[in-house]
Amino acid sequence: MLKQTMIYLKELWIKFRYSHFLRLFFDVLAKFGIRITPYYTFRETISSENQPAQPEEFENFKISFWGPEEIKAMALIRGRKFSEEDLLKRLNKGQKCLGLKKGSEIIAFTWCNFKELTFKWHRTPLNKNEVFMFDAYTLVDYRGKGIAPFLRYHCYKELEKLGMSNLYSYTDYFNTPAGKFKLKLNAEKEKLNLYIVLFNKWPFHFVLKDFQK
């Protein structure tokens, strides 16, 4: 019970620490059925440059694509909103999950969609050499240890083996740490987008800025 309470308090602190006033305002609007989400589209690069150092405590780790066994464990992670059924549907659609484990313990993972870029109801088809990386997650106890960029780099290398050359991802406008670690891996901002949903019925999507122009 004490450990669960400490994890919960740590999650609250992380949310507060990285919250922007505008984001808090958007959270209030969401309670009235108005959802406003600004986010970046990143194009990430497969490169041997700027390879992140291996975290010291992860000498005996394993990075691999996961199957149903790991999916069952992922569904039990506290604070995650996806059920085992939701995650299995992803696998059945051809999506892959690359994860890092220490022994049998799940540490971090990220998902890959080879068919389309998706943000809520907004979808964009992908070409055969393109992939959308999403739902990157590191367990709370292991954050701040350099694991996210380390796993990301290995994800690039595994996707390269599959013939992927154009890698895309989304990052919440207010998630500064995620944006910074992508930039350190030579990722480039492609677009600043704005997604609005009114009363869970009417979605609107806008490109506020195209960084490639």
ABEGO torsion letter per residue (X at the ends): XAAAAAAAAAAAAAAAAABBAAAAAAAAAAAAGBBBBBBBBBBBBBBABGBBBBBAABABBBBBBBBAAAAAAAAABBGBABBAAAAAAAAAAGBBBBBBBBEABBABBBBBBAABBBBEABBBBBBAABBBBBGBBBBAAABGAGAAAAAAAAAAAAAAAAGBABBBBBBBAABAAAAAAAAAAGBBBABBBBBBBBGGABBBBBBABBAAX
